[in-house]
Amino acid sequence: MKPAWSRNAFVYLLILVASVALFYSFAGQTAESTEIDLAQVARLVKQGSVEELAVDAEGALILSVREGSQTAVYTSRLETGVGLAETLLGLGVSPEQLGSVGAVAALAPSTWETWGILLIQGIPLILMFVFLIFMMRQAQSGNNQALSFSKSRARMVSADRPSVTFEDVAGVDEAKQELQEIVEFLRDPARFTSLGARIPKGVLLVGQPGTGKTLMARAVAGEAGVPFFSISGSEFVEMFVGVGASRVRDLFDQAKRNSPCIIFVDEIDAVGRQRGAGLGGSHDEREQTLNQILVEMDGFDTDTKIIILAATNRPDILDPALLRPGRFDRRVVIDRPDRRGREDILKVHARGKPLAPDVDLSTLAKQTPGFTGADLENLVNEAAILAARSNLTAITMTELQEAVERVIAGPERRSRLITVDEKRLIAYHEAGHAIVQSKIEHTDPVHKITIIGRGGMGGYTMTLPEDDRTLYSKARFESEMAGLLGGRAAEELVFGDVTTGAKNDIKRVTDIARSMITEYAMTDTLGQRSFGQKEELIFLGREISEQRDYGEEIATAIDREIKQLVDRAYERARQVLRENRHTLDRVALSLIEEETLDAEQFRALLEETSSIERTEAEPVPA
């Protein structure tokens, strides 16, 4: 690529020439002069004061007159068709007086002055012409792309610069196995074509945000060693009609010139949404762009050495024509990693970072259920920042566990001032959660209890599952509801009143109870059916609207069942706390003193209070 100064050298040269011409034009002008009539000129000649007399190209008379020790310049205008000598002689100047003048001549214009006049007169037109040429060249060069908006915005990664491979992707072994066939085809296409096999033309990567869809696509390109074109779906759509389709054609033209290659379209739902549907209605320009994509993927001019990868977290809204065989033949789901996958991802992100000997990535993987690859990468980065903040030379397990809580709930709010009564209430609230969770079945073990606020929470009780879970039983839902209501039950038991601290707990309990009745049919009264047709983004789990398919009688029955479930869970929590009141007081007192209890400290308190209760319950020997 040429440097900027060389591309604009002509413009700079033109400006320099114009500046020089202007300088010499003004430099060639005489000093400031006074215009006089011819009679005064004749009088000065008679007096012998005129040192020099000349006529310029335009017929102007220029006089250099001696006035004492200085020389003044005067100008006058000759009559048309009459010479200088003839005019002066007619005004009474004698030949002797005229001969006494130092020089009487016609002043020819200088070359610089002539060119300066020409340039001054032509500069506006020249500059306008050059400016138009300059703008067109700049637009076509691609710097501002003012006139090249129909060109593809895809970014190409050369095959000789693979930045990501399958070694950099962890926790998605099944997805890597599916994509390995794509890599093998690009490396050795004859192996498949000799058997009459047709490699999938398009592969759709489906997964929640942060699961590694884009990273997986780059890994495929890095493994295959072919050019990689990356573009976002939103970059196709513009306000100008036909631009999106033109960019699609240009993208595929580039791909054909560099085949075999991979085209990766991130967030394809921005342009591949189902035609004529959606909340916003139809969008003609977006549909034209989608039609062009469909034609390029399955048109007459096909190229089997171009593979299209696309990523989306909203597969439910894609157009069916985009998903049929011959276009996106294969769908690869990249889900949240399990415990083993999280450990592998942590190992990848821990490369090159100094870890202390006490770091156990396996334990950390158990503490992060539901984390995506992006969450885990952020976790390790936060831990590194915390270690640097503490002037440590290595990342310890303490920083990693603190990073887990920062990712889940936000940073600690130790500076927040709370009253003694509020601190005591929060301690009993969190102790109620922890005790109920630990005393009933089908619950996760308590990992940490704290009354130090994080984010919008005054305190929190963290529970961690022992294993990843995909199926939930009715008993587990009921136990989870009781654990959530343990804080509210502790407030009522100890203080005889309730506060707003259980707002989020009550909402979660209500949602669980409603899902048990309307979605999972976990009720004997209403039968084995679901209630309500929900229009939602299924993959994201976000409900947009619900269309009731039941009457008021059923609605009343649903409300009654939900209330019974919540009431039973609340009564269960109160019963547990009444039976373990001594333990509740002991844990709350420890929280007030220590502010935070880990799993070992909490278990020690439970064992201590249990032994005391057993001792008190034993009969006194006679």
Secondary structure as UniProt FT lines:
FT   HELIX           4..7
FT   HELIX           9..27
FT   STRAND          34..35
FT   HELIX           38..47
FT   STRAND          50..55
FT   TURN            57..58
FT   STRAND          60..67
FT   TURN            68..69
FT   STRAND          70..77
FT   TURN            80..81
FT   HELIX           84..90
FT   TURN            91..92
FT   HELIX           95..99
FT   STRAND          104..106
FT   HELIX           111..141
FT   TURN            149..150
FT   STRAND          155..157
FT   TURN            159..160
FT   HELIX           166..168
FT   HELIX           173..187
FT   HELIX           190..193
FT   TURN            194..196
FT   STRAND          202..206
FT   TURN            209..210
FT   HELIX           213..224
FT   STRAND          228..232
FT   HELIX           233..236
FT   TURN            241..242
FT   HELIX           243..257
FT   STRAND          261..266
FT   HELIX           269..272
FT   TURN            275..276
FT   TURN            279..280
FT   HELIX           284..298
FT   TURN            304..305
FT   STRAND          306..312
FT   HELIX           315..317
FT   HELIX           320..323
FT   TURN            325..327
FT   STRAND          328..333
FT   HELIX           339..349
FT   TURN            350..352
FT   TURN            357..358
FT   HELIX           361..366
FT   TURN            369..370
FT   HELIX           373..389
FT   TURN            390..391
FT   HELIX           397..409
FT   TURN            414..415
FT   HELIX           420..439
FT   STRAND          446..450
FT   TURN            455..456
FT   STRAND          460..463
FT   HELIX           474..484
FT   HELIX           486..495
FT   HELIX           500..502
FT   HELIX           503..518
FT   STRAND          533..537
FT   TURN            538..541
FT   STRAND          542..547
FT   HELIX           552..579
FT   HELIX           581..594
FT   STRAND          596..598
FT   HELIX           599..617
//
